[in-house]
Every structure is written in C-alpha cells, then in structure tokens.
Amino acid sequence: MIDLTKVSTVFIGRRGEHHYRNIEFDVSSLLEGGYPGSTLNAIFKRPDGTAYPVVTHYVDGVLTWSPSATDTIQVGVGRLEIRVTDGDVVGKSVRILTIVEDALEDGIVEPPEPPAQEWLNQVLSALAELDVEEINSLLNLIYGLLNSNYDLLNITHVRLDDTYGLLSNTNGTVDNTHDLLNTTYDLLEDNYTLLNNNYNLLNTTHGLIEDMRDTLYNRTGIILNHIHPIETATAPDLVSRRAAITFTSINSGNNVILGTVTYTFVTSLGSPTANNVQVLIQGTLRNTVKKLAEAIRGVEDTTNIAYGSGTSSNPTSTAYWTSRNFSIGDVTIPSGESLFLLERAENATTALILTSTAAATINAFTRASYLRYVLSGNATGAGGINSVRGPLYTLLPIGSVVIGGQGGMLYPTAYDCHLVTLCRQSDTSEKELDLYISNDEVNFTRISRSTPIGADSSNAGLHIHIDMRQSRVPSGYGLYISMGSDGTSNSAYCDLKFTYHLYPLTLPTN
C-alpha cells in the first residue's frame, strides 16, 4: 500500500504488461474525511510525455490502479498524480514517480544500422536552426482555424438539414413550384453530399495536425534530452572522500558513529536524544544493514527508525548498501553486507569519524581517483583457462545516482555510462569489460558486452579513453562491471574511472 503523504517511486510493470499488477494507494489523507471517493481521479504521464486519466477503483479509503498495455508501452520514468475534484475544490497528491522496465518485444527484427556521422551532423544542424516556439505557435494557429471551420461546417450542416426538410414539405403542398423545387432539392442533395465529404476531410486533417503537433513536441523533447543532460559526473573522483564498512554480525546495543551522529541498534525503538538515531534490528543481517543505510540518508520509517530531536539525514555523508565487491582506490572490499559511504562536502579535509562496536571491517574515508578491478577469475600458471569473467564489482550502488549530487535533494535519476578511462593496468593482456544493472543485487541485466580495454599502459596518468554505447539506466538501479582477460594471472588488475550523464525526470515539452 502506497502512502500519499510521502514522495514515492513505484514499479508499475514491464513494457507491454496489461492489467497484470494492482497498485494500491492509501488516499485517506487526500480525502481528509470531507470528500467522497467519487471525487477521486488519477492522471498518468508516461515517460514519453503523454498525459491522460487512467481507470481506477475506490473502496474504503484505497484507490486501486491496474496499469494497462497503454500505460506500460514506454520504458522509463513517468509520473502519477491523484486528484480530488469536488465542485470548485481541487486537491492534488504528492508526486508519484513510476518505473516501467524493459522487456522483450513481441516481434524480433534486426536493429537498424546506426546513421552515418555526416547524416547525423546534418540532422543536428537542421534541428539547431529550428525555432520550436515559432513552429508551436504556427501549429496552434492552424489548430484554432480548423476548429473554427469545423464549427462553421457543423452549423451549415444543421441549416441544410432544416432546409432539406422544409423543401420536402413544400414539395408536397405547392404544385405550381413542384418541378423547380425538385430541381433545387436535387442540387441541395448534391451540395449536402459534397459538404459531408469536406466535413470528413477536415476531420481527418484536424486529427493529422494534432498527431503532427504531438510528434514534434515528443521528438524535440527527446533530442533536447539526449543532447543536453542535466549533469555529467565521474566515479570515482577526487572531489568527495569515500569509505566502507562491512558487517559480519550486529547485536542489540551495538552502534556505528558517523561524524557527529551515533546510530544504535535496538530490539525496540525508544526516544533518542539529539545526534542519536535508533535502528531496529531486522530479521536478517542484510535487512538490518539496509535500514542503517536508510537511517544515514534520513529516510522516514517510524516503524524501524527513530531520530533524535533535530536529527535526520547525516550531515557529513550518505550511505548505500551493497553485497558485491567494490574498491576504495586500490583497496578491494570483499563481497558481504557492506555500506558504501560517500562524503557530502567537496574538497573537505577535516577528518571524518567512522567507528563501530559491531563485528565489522572498516575502511576509513579517503580520496580515490580510480577503482581497481582484480582479474581473480583467471586461472594461474601455463595453460590456464583464459577469458574467464571475474566477480561483479559495484561501480554505483543502488539509488546512489541522485539529482543535485550528495548535497542536494536525494531524488534518484536516470543515467548512462558513456565513457571508461583506463588509468593503469598491471600487465598488457587483452581485457574485456561487461556492464550490468540491478535494483536488488539478485537479478542482473547486462547492458554492454565485451568492451575491449587492452592497452600497453602501466603508469598512472597515461589515460586511455574508451567510448561506451550509451545505455539508459533507470533511476534506483545500480551499475556493476565484470571483467575477463586472455592472461593467466588471477592477481592482474585494471584501474578504471567511469563517466556518466544524468537525465531529467521528465522530457521537456516546449
């Protein structure tokens, strides 16, 4: 059940799903006891920018929406808004972000060849010269004129019907004008048919211009969205320090001190004082570590987290759970129940406290200009099995890519990886990289396969840049790599940096 008092991100299905899921919303806070359920309606804006009301069902304070194939036709992030409309009163819910994941299409075809660069340059040049506002004004003017003609033809249509009836009556009562009226009657029938044809033609033209306007809006938005992402970032970087803590067990009374805030694990929540937070121990170690990460980020969860007076998100850093290997520079953090900690401030030098009384391994805050991938999948010695992929490494944890950076509002956003930089490597064997995404670290989707990384470079600063195919990653997903080589050393490594684009939550429409 989704609480409308909080900003939410909701997974509504995979592309093409039809009435497979029922999504329930607690609308009692929106009705506030003063409005009936019949005043509720829901407006859905798909990832392609198309907005329309969707069919919902209301019973006892719960509004249920079953997304159709029309709602799941576009992959990406959309929005849902629930409204109360009662006479002149209009109330709106908090923003609800929706996610549609990709799925196989019903028909399998060979993908088109990418456009030649010269053709693409010509298209981009022509688009740059378009005045979208002027085109929009012209389309709206044509749209208005067609509506006026449409109304005029409707009036003429009614008048002709009246005249047609009058002439029919006159034909039966006035013998002297019988022949003349018959001739006029025939002419009016011909005109009536002609006007009906024009009426239908204008209706068709009206619909085509509406479609053209919507297509222009959509395509312009998509082009602007891809050419102008809202931010470009690199991970890791030398701006903010990072740290790690990996837990092997957590008992009641254990704590973690991060900066000025103490996080205490308890079996029953109480009322902590300022700069103290209580985290309820969950049924598994993994879920307890996840709750600790949410407490550090300031997530509201009164059932499992209690914040002291004036305490919410940690003022010095954010935290994200991961169970996969990752690195702090050339230090590899083994797989386990870990927190990936990232400093909020940029270029800070004051020491950051990170301690714990739980059974845990801590890697203190430090700056890292690259991450190290160890090719531990290789077999040692002559005749080893070459090109064996190693374990998945976490590059960007689940939900860690946010609009505004670590110092802004922590709203996850879509992003892509478009450049890999090889900083150094321990040997010159041929190496390949695969990219994966996941939102649960159980199911992984590969988005890039066998990108070559081999280069004769063993010194820092001799950077080799490798262009990636830009594959959009939905908000709330983590990014992971797996690498292999034709070498036989299971201690060989590559030091890498990853550059990615962030994208707006919605496409622009003007």
Order of alpha helices (4+ residues) and beta strands (2+ residues): beta-beta-beta-alpha-beta-beta-beta-beta-beta-beta-beta-alpha-alpha-alpha-beta-beta-beta-beta-beta-alpha-beta-beta-beta-beta-beta-beta-beta-beta-beta-beta-beta-beta-beta-beta-beta-beta-beta
